[in-house]
Amino acid sequence: MKVDVLLGLQWGDEGKGKIVDVLTPEYDYIARFQGGPNAGHTLEFDQKKFVLHTIPSGIFRDNVLNIIGNGVVIDPVVLKIEIEKLIAVGVPVKDRLIFSKKAHLILPSHRLLDAASETAKGKNKIGSTLKGIGPTYMDKTGRNGLRVGDILEPDFKSKYDTLVEKHVGILKHFEGFEFNLAELEGPWMEGIEFMRQFTIVDSEHYINKVIKSGKSVLAEGAQGTMLDIDFGTYPFVTSSNTITAGTCTGLGVPPTKIGKVIGIFKAYCTRVGSGPFPTELLDEVGEKIRQEGREFGSTTGRPRRCGWIDIPQLKYAIMINGVSELSMMKADILSVFDTIRICTHYNVNGNITDEFPFSICNQSIEPIYKDVPGWNCDLTALHSYDNAPMELKQYVSLLEELLEVPITIVSVGPDRSQTLKTKH
């Protein structure tokens, strides 16, 4: 067997959680391979809504094990709250969740460093979620980090104290930044004790044995391709590799074991926080998309910036990830428009291109649009793609032609039942 990969192709918030939940019955294991509690994967079913931050989106399905891989960073406080909410609604989390020993821990002092650093940047803020993600990955690459496996070792507290001492020394250099570390440490240590109740494994050995035995695995990404530390809109990016290659390093899976790559994108485009966004709409159309799509961050609550779909950006993401099939989300949100716009090319300083440039932070980029008729009708009650309006099918066909990858799923609402298979 090979590991299939599901990830976002835009700036995050594409709807990955829903599609993982929809596809989970086809798999034996769901494995998160990067990111941390800055993720917000929203799932809706049975008139209930759940937002997952660290736990893989297969947690609600029977007979499926969920793995938090080594590439993930974990805040024990956030994790404990998340798990307790699931247990309260009857989800047997202990039976369905496994942790990698090599996943890194977010310390309270990491969150303080994140806040101090972002505050110091002033108008040059990168839009951090202030969850301590960046400083944790910095300690990981700086070979100072604490890992989940360390909580099982007798010298854990000593390692913790040494790292915190280093952080406090750094924090003292941020003039005027006040903090109370002691009040954060109590809940954090409670979270650590809580984590010790769960199954903690050498996940790279575990997953490769699973693959060898013929079991099926779906790797779940967080954030989106355009937030990738190497290939995103740097420096307005996250601190991990959000692309297919991140599956290999975030789970210990060799490249030869990657199977299908399922790319998730919205029928339009959004972005949270700072950074370039070529098709952003700063007018009533952008606001209409925001309100119709309820485009507010599931983790931060911040309003998302909205714009039309961007083909050069999507083609770039498809190329980087080796995408083999696509899922288009939130088609129902565009039902309010008579005409829909598709950015097919960029005008970059007078040059027409459909390639994503090295940097779009300091260049004059003018989107070139193609207008297509909207479907202008409610899609949310659809149960079959065959019954979809012709204008929607034409929109999907045009995107397939431009992107050169089949769209196999069209989402017409937030509930798992509002998912159309296109019969590719």
C-alpha positions as CSV (number, residue, x, y, z in Angstrom):
1,M,0.0,0.0,0.0
2,K,0.9,3.7,-0.4
3,V,0.1,6.7,1.6
4,D,-2.4,9.1,0.0
5,V,-2.0,12.8,0.9
6,L,-4.7,15.4,1.3
7,L,-3.6,19.1,1.6
8,G,-4.6,22.7,0.9
9,L,-3.6,24.4,-2.3
10,Q,-4.2,28.1,-1.3
11,W,-3.5,30.0,1.9
12,G,-5.2,27.6,4.2
13,D,-8.9,27.4,5.3
14,E,-9.8,25.4,2.2
15,G,-12.0,22.8,3.9
16,K,-9.5,20.0,4.4
17,G,-11.2,18.8,7.6
18,K,-14.5,18.2,5.9
19,I,-13.0,16.1,3.0
20,V,-10.8,14.1,5.4
21,D,-13.9,13.3,7.3
22,V,-15.8,12.3,4.1
23,L,-12.9,10.1,2.9
24,T,-12.0,8.5,6.2
25,P,-14.3,5.4,5.8
26,E,-12.0,4.5,2.9
27,Y,-8.9,4.3,5.2
28,D,-7.5,2.5,8.2
29,Y,-5.4,5.4,9.5
30,I,-5.5,9.2,9.3
31,A,-2.1,10.9,10.1
32,R,-1.4,14.6,10.6
33,F,2.1,15.4,9.3
34,Q,2.8,19.0,10.2
35,G,1.5,22.2,11.8
36,G,0.0,22.6,15.2
37,P,-2.9,24.3,17.0
38,N,-2.7,27.2,14.4
39,A,-4.8,24.8,12.3
40,G,-8.6,24.9,12.4
41,H,-10.3,22.0,10.6
42,T,-14.1,22.4,10.7
43,L,-16.4,19.4,10.5
44,E,-20.2,19.4,10.4
45,F,-22.6,16.5,10.6
46,D,-25.8,15.5,12.4
47,Q,-26.5,19.2,13.0
48,K,-23.3,19.5,15.0
49,K,-20.1,21.5,14.3
50,F,-16.6,20.7,15.5
51,V,-13.3,22.5,15.1
52,L,-10.1,20.4,15.4
53,H,-6.8,22.1,15.9
54,T,-4.3,19.3,16.6
55,I,-6.3,16.0,16.3
56,P,-6.6,14.4,12.8
57,S,-10.0,14.8,11.2
58,G,-10.8,11.1,11.2
59,I,-11.4,11.0,14.9
60,F,-15.2,10.8,14.6
61,R,-15.2,7.6,12.5
62,D,-15.3,4.1,13.9
63,N,-12.6,1.6,13.2
64,V,-10.0,4.2,12.2
65,L,-6.8,5.1,14.1
66,N,-5.5,8.7,14.1
67,I,-1.8,9.5,14.3
68,I,-0.2,12.8,15.3
69,G,3.1,12.6,13.4
70,N,6.5,13.7,14.2
71,G,6.2,16.9,12.1
72,V,3.4,18.2,14.2
73,V,4.0,20.6,17.2
74,I,1.7,20.1,20.2
75,D,0.5,22.5,22.8
76,P,-0.6,20.2,25.8
77,V,-3.0,22.8,27.1
78,V,-4.9,23.2,23.7
79,L,-4.7,19.4,23.2
80,K,-6.3,18.6,26.6
81,I,-9.1,21.0,26.0
82,E,-9.7,19.6,22.5
83,I,-9.8,16.0,23.7
84,E,-12.0,16.8,26.7
85,K,-14.6,18.4,24.4
86,L,-14.6,15.2,22.2
87,I,-14.9,12.9,25.2
88,A,-17.8,15.0,26.4
89,V,-19.8,14.2,23.3
90,G,-18.9,10.5,23.4
91,V,-15.9,10.2,21.2
92,P,-13.6,7.4,22.5
93,V,-10.4,9.4,21.9
94,K,-8.1,7.1,23.8
95,D,-9.0,4.2,21.5
96,R,-8.5,6.2,18.3
97,L,-5.5,8.5,18.9
98,I,-1.7,7.8,18.8
99,F,1.1,10.3,19.3
100,S,4.6,10.3,17.8
101,K,7.4,10.4,20.3
102,K,9.3,12.7,17.9
103,A,6.5,15.4,17.8
104,H,7.8,18.6,19.4
105,L,6.1,20.3,22.3
106,I,5.0,24.0,22.4
107,L,6.0,25.4,25.8
108,P,4.3,28.4,27.5
109,S,7.5,30.4,26.9
110,H,7.3,29.6,23.2
111,R,3.9,31.4,23.2
112,L,5.4,34.4,25.0
113,L,8.3,34.5,22.5
114,D,5.8,34.5,19.7
115,A,3.8,37.4,21.2
116,A,7.0,39.4,22.0
117,S,8.4,39.0,18.5
118,E,5.2,39.9,16.7
119,T,4.7,43.0,18.8
120,A,8.2,44.1,18.1
121,K,7.7,43.9,14.4
122,G,5.0,46.6,14.5
123,K,3.7,47.3,11.0
124,N,5.8,44.5,9.6
125,K,3.9,41.8,11.4
126,I,3.7,38.5,9.5
127,G,0.2,37.7,10.9
128,S,1.2,35.0,13.4
129,T,-1.6,33.2,15.2
130,L,0.5,33.7,18.4
131,K,0.2,30.0,19.2
132,G,4.0,29.6,19.7
133,I,4.4,27.7,16.4
134,G,7.3,29.6,15.0
135,P,9.5,29.6,18.1
136,T,8.8,25.9,18.6
137,Y,10.0,25.1,15.1
138,M,13.0,27.4,15.6
139,D,14.0,25.4,18.7
140,K,13.5,22.2,16.7
141,T,15.9,23.3,13.9
142,G,18.1,24.8,16.6
143,R,18.3,21.4,18.3
144,N,17.0,22.7,21.6
145,G,13.4,21.4,21.4
146,L,11.4,19.2,23.8
147,R,9.6,16.2,22.2
148,V,6.7,14.1,23.3
149,G,9.0,11.2,24.0
150,D,10.8,13.3,26.6
151,I,7.8,13.4,28.9
152,L,8.4,9.7,29.5
153,E,12.0,10.2,30.5
154,P,13.2,10.8,34.1
155,D,15.1,14.0,33.2
156,F,12.1,15.7,31.5
157,K,11.7,18.4,34.1
158,S,15.4,19.2,33.9
159,K,15.2,19.5,30.1
160,Y,12.2,21.7,30.5
161,D,13.8,24.1,33.0
162,T,16.9,24.4,30.8
163,L,14.9,25.4,27.7
164,V,12.7,27.8,29.7
165,E,15.7,29.5,31.2
166,K,17.0,30.2,27.7
167,H,13.6,31.6,26.6
168,V,13.4,33.9,29.6
169,G,16.8,35.2,28.8
170,I,15.6,36.1,25.3
171,L,12.4,37.7,26.5
172,K,14.3,40.1,28.7
173,H,15.7,41.7,25.5
174,F,12.1,42.8,24.4
175,E,11.9,46.1,26.1
176,G,8.5,46.8,27.8
177,F,7.2,43.3,27.2
178,E,5.6,42.0,30.4
179,F,4.7,38.4,31.2
180,N,3.8,36.0,33.9
181,L,5.2,32.6,33.0
182,A,4.3,31.0,36.3
183,E,0.5,31.3,35.7
184,L,0.9,29.6,32.3
185,E,3.0,26.7,33.6
186,G,0.4,25.1,35.9
187,P,-2.1,24.3,33.1
188,W,0.7,23.2,30.8
189,M,2.0,20.6,33.3
190,E,-1.5,19.4,33.7
191,G,-1.6,18.9,30.0
192,I,1.6,17.0,30.0
193,E,0.2,14.6,32.7
194,F,-2.9,14.2,30.6
195,M,-0.9,13.2,27.5
196,R,0.9,10.5,29.4
197,Q,-2.4,8.5,29.5
198,F,-2.3,8.1,25.7
199,T,-0.5,5.7,23.3
200,I,2.9,7.2,22.4
201,V,4.9,5.4,19.7
202,D,7.9,5.5,17.5
203,S,5.6,6.6,14.7
204,E,8.0,6.2,11.8
205,H,8.3,2.5,12.6
206,Y,4.6,2.2,13.3
207,I,3.5,3.8,10.0
208,N,5.9,1.8,7.9
209,K,4.8,-1.4,9.4
210,V,1.2,-0.4,8.8
211,I,2.0,0.3,5.1
212,K,3.8,-3.0,4.8
213,S,0.9,-4.9,6.2
214,G,-1.4,-3.6,3.5
215,K,-3.3,-1.1,5.6
216,S,-4.4,2.2,4.0
217,V,-3.2,5.6,5.3
218,L,-4.4,9.1,4.5
219,A,-1.9,11.9,5.4
220,E,-3.7,15.1,6.4
221,G,-1.9,18.5,6.0
222,A,-2.6,21.7,7.8
223,Q,-2.5,25.3,6.5
224,G,-2.0,25.6,2.7
225,T,0.7,25.4,0.0
226,M,1.1,29.1,-0.2
227,L,2.1,29.2,3.5
228,D,4.8,26.6,3.0
229,I,8.1,27.8,4.5
230,D,10.0,27.1,1.3
231,F,7.5,27.6,-1.5
232,G,4.9,30.0,0.0
233,T,4.7,33.8,-0.1
234,Y,7.8,34.2,2.0
235,P,8.2,35.7,4.6
236,F,4.4,35.7,5.2
237,V,4.3,31.9,5.7
238,T,4.1,29.3,8.5
239,S,7.1,27.5,9.9
240,S,6.7,24.0,8.4
241,N,6.5,22.3,5.0
242,T,2.8,22.2,4.2
243,I,3.3,20.4,0.8
244,T,3.4,16.8,-0.2
245,A,7.2,16.5,0.6
246,G,6.3,17.4,4.2
247,T,4.5,14.0,4.4
248,C,7.8,12.3,4.1
249,T,9.6,14.3,6.8
250,G,6.5,14.7,9.0
251,L,5.7,11.0,9.1
252,G,8.9,9.2,8.2
253,V,7.4,7.9,4.9
254,P,9.7,7.4,1.9
255,P,8.8,9.3,-1.3
256,T,8.3,5.9,-3.1
257,K,5.4,5.3,-0.7
258,I,3.3,8.4,-1.7
259,G,0.2,7.5,-3.6
260,K,-2.7,9.8,-4.6
261,V,-2.3,13.5,-3.8
262,I,-5.7,15.2,-3.3
263,G,-5.6,19.0,-3.5
264,I,-8.3,21.0,-1.8
265,F,-9.2,24.5,-3.0
266,K,-12.1,27.0,-2.6
267,A,-14.2,28.0,-5.6
268,Y,-12.8,31.5,-4.8
269,C,-9.8,32.5,-2.7
270,T,-9.1,33.7,0.9
271,R,-6.2,34.6,3.1
272,V,-5.9,35.4,6.8
273,G,-3.4,37.9,8.1
274,S,-0.7,39.8,6.4
275,G,1.0,39.0,3.0
276,P,0.4,39.4,-0.7
277,F,-2.9,38.3,-2.3
278,P,-3.1,39.1,-6.0
279,T,-6.8,38.6,-6.5
280,E,-8.0,40.2,-3.2
281,L,-11.2,42.2,-3.5
282,L,-11.3,45.3,-1.3
283,D,-14.8,46.3,-2.4
284,E,-18.4,45.2,-1.8
285,V,-17.9,42.1,-3.8
286,G,-15.1,40.9,-1.5
287,E,-17.3,41.8,1.5
288,K,-20.2,39.8,0.0
289,I,-18.0,36.7,-0.4
290,R,-16.9,37.1,3.2
291,Q,-20.4,37.4,4.6
292,E,-21.9,34.6,2.4
293,G,-19.0,32.3,3.1
294,R,-18.7,33.2,6.8
295,E,-15.1,33.8,6.2
296,F,-13.8,34.3,9.7
297,G,-10.8,32.2,11.0
298,S,-11.9,29.1,12.9
299,T,-8.8,29.4,15.1
300,T,-8.3,33.2,15.4
301,G,-11.8,34.5,14.5
302,R,-10.1,37.1,12.3
303,P,-12.0,38.1,9.1
304,R,-10.5,36.5,6.1
305,R,-9.5,38.5,3.1
306,C,-11.5,37.4,0.0
307,G,-10.9,37.4,-3.8
308,W,-11.6,35.5,-7.0
309,I,-10.0,32.2,-7.8
310,D,-6.4,32.5,-9.0
311,I,-5.3,30.0,-11.7
312,P,-1.5,30.9,-11.8
313,Q,-1.4,30.4,-8.0
314,L,-3.3,27.1,-8.2
315,K,-1.2,25.8,-11.1
316,Y,1.9,26.5,-9.0
317,A,0.5,24.6,-6.0
318,I,-0.5,21.7,-8.2
319,M,3.0,21.5,-9.7
320,I,4.8,21.7,-6.3
321,N,2.6,19.0,-4.8
322,G,2.2,16.6,-7.7
323,V,-1.6,16.8,-7.3
324,S,-3.5,13.9,-8.9
325,E,-7.1,15.0,-8.1
326,L,-8.9,18.0,-6.8
327,S,-11.7,18.8,-4.5
328,M,-13.5,22.2,-5.0
329,M,-15.0,23.6,-1.8
330,K,-17.7,26.2,-1.1
331,A,-19.3,26.3,-4.6
332,D,-22.5,27.2,-2.9
333,I,-21.1,30.6,-1.7
334,L,-20.8,31.8,-5.3
335,S,-24.5,31.2,-5.9
336,V,-25.2,34.9,-5.2
337,F,-23.3,36.1,-8.3
338,D,-24.6,36.5,-11.8
339,T,-21.0,36.6,-13.1
340,I,-18.0,35.0,-11.7
341,R,-14.4,36.0,-12.4
342,I,-11.4,33.7,-12.9
343,C,-7.9,35.1,-12.8
344,T,-6.2,33.2,-15.7
345,H,-2.9,35.2,-15.9
346,Y,-0.9,37.9,-14.2
347,N,0.4,41.1,-15.7
348,V,3.7,41.5,-13.8
349,N,5.4,44.8,-14.6
350,G,4.0,44.6,-18.2
351,N,4.8,40.9,-18.7
352,I,1.8,38.5,-19.1
353,T,2.4,35.2,-17.4
354,D,0.6,32.3,-15.9
355,E,3.6,31.4,-13.7
356,F,3.8,32.3,-10.0
357,P,6.8,34.7,-9.6
358,F,9.6,34.5,-7.1
359,S,8.2,37.2,-4.9
360,I,4.9,39.0,-5.2
361,C,5.5,41.2,-2.1
362,N,7.2,44.1,-3.9
363,Q,6.0,43.7,-7.5
364,S,3.1,45.3,-9.4
365,I,0.8,42.4,-10.2
366,E,-2.4,42.9,-12.1
367,P,-4.7,39.9,-12.3
368,I,-6.1,39.2,-15.8
369,Y,-9.7,37.9,-15.5
370,K,-12.0,35.8,-17.6
371,D,-15.7,36.3,-16.8
372,V,-18.0,33.3,-16.8
373,P,-21.8,33.1,-16.0
374,G,-22.7,32.2,-12.5
375,W,-25.4,29.6,-11.6
376,N,-27.3,32.0,-9.4
377,C,-29.3,29.3,-7.6
378,D,-29.1,27.5,-4.3
379,L,-26.9,24.4,-4.4
380,T,-27.1,23.3,-0.8
381,A,-29.9,20.7,-1.3
382,L,-28.1,19.0,-4.2
383,H,-27.3,15.3,-3.7
384,S,-26.1,14.4,-7.2
385,Y,-23.7,16.2,-9.5
386,D,-25.9,15.1,-12.4
387,N,-28.5,17.5,-11.1
388,A,-26.2,20.4,-10.8
389,P,-26.9,23.5,-12.9
390,M,-25.1,23.6,-16.2
391,E,-23.2,26.8,-15.3
392,L,-21.6,25.1,-12.3
393,K,-20.6,22.1,-14.5
394,Q,-19.2,24.6,-17.1
395,Y,-17.2,26.3,-14.3
396,V,-15.8,23.0,-13.1
397,S,-14.9,21.9,-16.7
398,L,-13.1,25.2,-17.4
399,L,-11.1,24.9,-14.2
400,E,-10.2,21.3,-15.1
401,E,-9.0,22.5,-18.5
402,L,-7.0,25.4,-17.0
403,L,-5.5,23.3,-14.2
404,E,-5.1,20.0,-16.2
405,V,-6.2,17.9,-13.2
406,P,-9.7,16.3,-12.6
407,I,-12.0,17.8,-10.0
408,T,-13.5,14.7,-8.3
409,I,-15.4,16.3,-5.5
410,V,-17.6,19.5,-5.4
411,S,-18.7,20.7,-2.0
412,V,-22.0,22.5,-1.8
413,G,-22.3,23.1,1.9
414,P,-20.5,22.5,5.2
415,D,-22.2,19.2,6.2
416,R,-20.5,16.0,5.2
417,S,-23.7,15.1,3.3
418,Q,-23.3,18.1,1.1
419,T,-20.6,16.6,-1.0
420,L,-20.9,15.7,-4.7
421,K,-18.8,13.1,-6.5
422,T,-18.3,14.1,-10.2
423,K,-17.8,10.5,-11.4
424,H,-14.2,10.9,-12.8
